[in-house]
Amino acid sequence: MKFQFWHEGFIFIGMFIIMVGVPCFFTALLGTRLIERLGNYPSKSAVLQMGICVQLLLVEIFGFMMLALFFHVFAD
């Protein structure tokens, strides 16, 4: 038995890695930025956390939309 869909499989895997990797990258970037700022300004903890929280919410919405688009494209 021979597997025929190598190109489609690699495209599917690549798209999935991008959909998971991009939000993870931005989450890690925002997390390191938050830790760095908390180290410099520990008294402004609540303000810094709320600023990062809004940005994380945007990253989460973007990631969900990418997954929903992925599902919509491959559901048909």
C-alpha positions in Angstrom: 0.0 0.0 0.0 1.5 3.3 -1.1 0.6 6.7 0.4 -0.4 9.1 -2.4 -1.0 12.4 -0.7 2.5 13.5 0.5 2.2 17.1 -0.7 -1.2 17.6 0.7 -0.1 16.0 4.0 2.9 18.3 4.3 0.8 21.4 3.4 -1.7 20.3 6.1 1.0 19.9 8.7 2.7 23.2 7.8 -0.6 25.1 8.0 -1.3 23.5 11.4 2.2 24.3 12.7 1.7 27.9 11.6 -1.7 28.2 13.2 -0.4 26.9 16.5 3.1 28.4 16.3 2.2 32.0 15.6 0.0 32.5 18.6 2.5 30.6 20.8 5.3 32.8 19.6 3.4 36.0 20.4 2.3 34.7 23.8 5.9 33.9 24.6 7.0 37.4 23.4 4.3 39.1 25.5 5.2 36.9 28.5 8.9 37.8 28.4 8.1 41.4 27.9 5.8 41.3 31.0 8.4 39.6 33.1 11.0 42.1 32.1 8.8 45.1 32.9 7.7 43.6 36.2 11.4 43.3 37.1 12.0 46.9 36.3 8.7 48.3 37.8 7.4 46.0 40.5 5.0 48.6 41.9 3.1 48.9 38.6 2.2 45.2 38.5 -1.6 45.6 38.0 -1.2 48.2 35.3 1.3 46.1 33.4 -0.7 42.9 33.7 -3.8 44.6 32.4 -1.9 46.0 29.4 -0.5 42.5 28.5 -3.9 40.9 29.2 -5.6 43.0 26.5 -2.8 42.1 24.0 -3.1 38.4 25.0 -6.8 38.6 24.4 -6.1 39.9 20.8 -3.6 37.1 20.2 -6.2 34.6 21.4 -8.9 36.0 19.2 -6.5 35.9 16.2 -5.6 32.3 17.0 -9.2 31.2 17.3 -10.1 32.9 14.0 -7.2 31.1 12.3 -8.4 27.7 13.7 -12.0 28.5 12.7 -10.9 29.4 9.2 -8.9 26.2 9.0 -11.9 24.2 10.0 -14.2 26.0 7.6 -11.8 25.4 4.7 -11.3 21.7 5.3 -14.8 20.9 6.5 -16.3 20.9 3.0 
